[in-house]
Amino acid sequence: MALTHRQLWYQRQLKDPRWAELRLTILSRDNWECQSCKWHPDRFSMLQVHHTKYTARFPWEENPDNLVTLCFLCHERTHAKAA
């Protein structure tokens, strides 16, 4: 399935160093563990930062209270429930 124009735009925004900085801030704040299942990954795993709300035009402008660290599986489940 092809990505929409908005999805492509958003993917480009996630490559911005300002998002990378905020993402690291959130991961550190959440002690580098999934806030849903409390899984603490090894160095070969990837945690993701989930937006609980979208209130800013750019991801790096989002209020940190609207961001949470999730493991891949919990992130997928969160989006599946919302669909």
Protein Blocks (a to p, Z undefined) as FASTA:
>chain_A
ZZdfklmmmmmmmmpmklmmmmmmmmmmnoopafklopacdfkbccddddfbdcbfblkl
pcfklgccddfklmmmmmmmmZZ
